Amino acid sequence: MTSPLASSEQPEPPGRPGPAQTGFTLRAAHVLDATGRFGEPLDIAVRDGVVRAVGPPLGLDRDAVDIDARGLWLMPGVVDCHAHVTQSTYDQFELVTAPLSARYLQTADALRASLQGGVTYLRDAGGADAGIRDALVAGSVPGPRLAVCIVALSRSGRHGDGGILGPGLESADDVLGPDYPGRPPQSPRRPVTAGR
């Protein structure tokens, strides 16, 4: 399936490997090492998506693109364990009144920004659904690999055990009704739903 954002009329950006070229060498990047520190600049040879060599100036390879990485930092992809990519705000009124089309585009922006910030795997703790995950897999929008939750991850009996306010999105119960003396505790196994 072809990405709706892809176009055969647009050339590849200079310095990046094209579809037929799968090898590249990053030149003079600061690499995060096993001690958790960035050392002196090194070259990194990548072939067919696999790092094949790391070291001081590596030799030239006619079948690979050289990329000047001086002044740049290289590290493994970041795993974000708790995000809400479908929420560009925590204002509950704005969340339920904003058009879904605006929310989808804001979600695409959040996913793109996460990837650009180095996040390569993201667990959405409530809000994103399988459709968003599948759109990322299909290449419809750039973003990290995405794991979605069926219901919001939260503390038991509080945040996330709220009612459904929008199209399948849970809201924090403390937004719907603040604590008060004598309020019954919420069950961690049964989320409170609208119309209780």
Buried (B, 14 or more C-beta within 10 A) or exposed (E): EEEEEEEEEEEEEEEEBEEEEBBBBBBBBBBBEEEEEBEEBBBBBBBEEEEBBBEEEBEEBEEBBBBEBEEEEBEEEBEBEEBBBBBBEEEBEEBEEBEEEEBBEBBBBBBBEBBEEEBBBBBBBBBBBEEBBEBBEEBBBBBBBBBBBEEBBBEEBBBBBBBBBBEEBBBBBEBBEEEEEEEEEBEEEEBBEEEE
